[in-house]
Amino acid sequence: MRQLLAGGVLLLCAACSTQADYQKYVDGFVGQNANQLYAVWGAPVRSAPLPDGGQVVSFLSNVQSGHGFGVTGCETNFMLDRGGIVRQATFRGDACYH
């Protein structure tokens, strides 16, 4: 039982580390211009204007269909200011890794 608990804790910590590493990766684009972002990520799957004149661009990665009706993957969003500079990066999903 003790080994099972220890294994579960290690697995949980590995997941946290992966998310922290992915956050560092996407934060590396903060301060870059949109052309630099698109050179690495390609064309966004979606974009939306922001009230201040900037925009949010979204990218999907690691998308896989699950069993039944589920889809797993990662959606990464970059907030660009009106000059096209990345100001913030966020992500959500259960497959966010680089």
C-alpha positions in Angstrom: 0.0 0.0 0.0 2.8 2.4 0.9 4.4 1.8 -2.6 1.1 2.5 -4.3 0.7 5.8 -2.4 4.3 6.8 -3.2 3.8 6.0 -6.9 0.6 8.1 -7.0 2.4 11.0 -5.4 5.2 10.8 -7.9 2.7 10.7 -10.8 0.9 13.7 -9.5 4.1 15.7 -9.1 5.2 14.7 -12.6 1.9 16.2 -13.9 2.5 19.5 -12.0 6.0 19.6 -13.3 4.8 19.2 -16.9 2.3 22.0 -16.5 5.0 24.3 -15.0 7.3 23.4 -17.8 4.7 24.2 -20.4 3.9 27.5 -18.7 7.6 28.4 -19.0 7.6 27.4 -22.6 4.6 29.6 -23.6 5.8 32.4 -21.4 8.9 32.5 -23.5 6.8 34.0 -26.3 5.8 37.0 -24.2 7.4 40.1 -25.6 7.8 38.6 -29.1 5.9 39.9 -32.1 3.1 38.0 -33.8 5.3 37.1 -36.8 7.7 35.3 -34.5 4.8 33.6 -32.7 3.3 32.4 -36.0 6.7 31.2 -37.3 6.7 28.6 -34.5 3.0 27.9 -34.0 1.6 28.4 -37.5 -1.7 30.0 -38.2 -4.1 30.2 -35.2 -7.3 28.2 -35.2 -9.2 31.1 -33.8 -8.7 34.8 -33.1 -10.9 37.4 -31.4 -10.5 41.2 -31.0 -10.0 42.7 -27.6 -11.6 46.0 -26.5 -8.2 47.7 -26.3 -7.4 47.0 -30.0 -5.4 43.9 -29.4 -6.5 40.3 -30.1 -6.4 36.8 -28.6 -5.1 34.1 -30.9 -5.7 30.4 -30.1 -3.8 27.3 -31.0 -4.7 23.6 -30.5 -2.1 20.9 -29.9 -1.9 17.3 -28.9 -5.5 16.7 -29.9 -6.7 13.1 -29.7 -10.1 11.6 -29.8 -11.0 9.7 -26.6 -13.3 6.9 -26.0 -16.9 7.7 -26.5 -17.6 11.4 -27.0 -14.4 12.9 -25.5 -11.6 14.8 -27.1 -8.4 15.5 -25.2 -5.8 18.1 -26.1 -4.4 21.5 -25.3 -5.7 25.0 -26.2 -3.1 27.7 -25.9 -4.0 31.4 -26.1 -1.8 34.4 -26.6 -3.0 37.9 -25.9 -1.5 40.4 -28.4 -1.5 44.1 -27.9 -2.6 46.5 -30.7 1.0 46.5 -32.0 1.1 42.7 -32.3 3.3 42.0 -29.3 2.5 39.0 -27.1 1.6 40.3 -23.7 0.2 37.1 -22.0 0.0 33.4 -22.6 -2.5 31.0 -21.1 -3.5 27.4 -21.7 -6.0 24.8 -20.7 -6.5 21.1 -21.3 -5.2 17.8 -20.2 -2.5 17.4 -22.8 -0.5 20.6 -22.5 3.2 19.7 -23.0 5.9 20.5 -25.4 
